[in-house]
Amino acid sequence: MAKEKPKAYIHTLYQVDYKSNSVVLKNKKCPRCGNIMAHHLKPVERYQCGYCGYTEFVIKK
C-alpha cells in the first residue's frame, strides 16, 4: 500500500470564506521583514517573527 502524502500546511495560515470567495491571513505580517509571524499564548501572549526575531506583545485592556 502506498503512503499518503502529507496534508498542506497552507490551511493553517489562511482562512477561506467560501460565501464571499475571499482568503484572509490568520496571523500578522512582520513590519520589519514581511514574513508571517507566529502567535504564541504562553508565557505571555505575543506575535513573534521566526526570521528576524521581531516580537510584538499583546496588551489587553
N, C-alpha and C positions, 0 to 999 in steps of 0.2 A: 504494500500500500504506500502511495506517495505521501510525503509530508505536506502539511498545509502551509501555505505562505503566511508570514506574519501580517496582522492587520495593519492598516495605515495609521501612522502617528498623527496625521493631519486633523483627524476628527477631534482630537483633544485640544487643538489650538484655536479652532474656529467654531462658531455657532451658526448653523444653517437654518434660515427661516424659509420654509417651502411655500408659505402663503404669499409672501411678498417677493420671493425669488432673490433674497439677499444673503450675503455672507458677512458675518461680523467677527472681528478678532476678539477672543475672550480676555486676553491679558493686554497689558500696556506695551507700547514700544519704547525702547530706551531712547531718551533725548540725546544721549552722547554718541551712540554708535548706530542706532536704528534697528537693532535686533530685538526679538521678543523677550520680555522679561518674565522670570518665574515668580509665582505668587506663593509666598511662604506664610504659614499661620503661626508656627511656633519657633522660637520662644516669644518673638514679637512679630505681629503681622507686618509684612513688608513686601515690596516688589524688588527683585534683585536681578541684575543682568549677569549672566554667566560668562559673557565675553569680555567686557571691560571692567566689571566689578562695581558698577554704579548701583547704589541702593537708595530706595525711596521708602520711608516709613509711613504707615497708615496711621493717622491720628484721628481717633474717634472723639467726638464732642459730646 
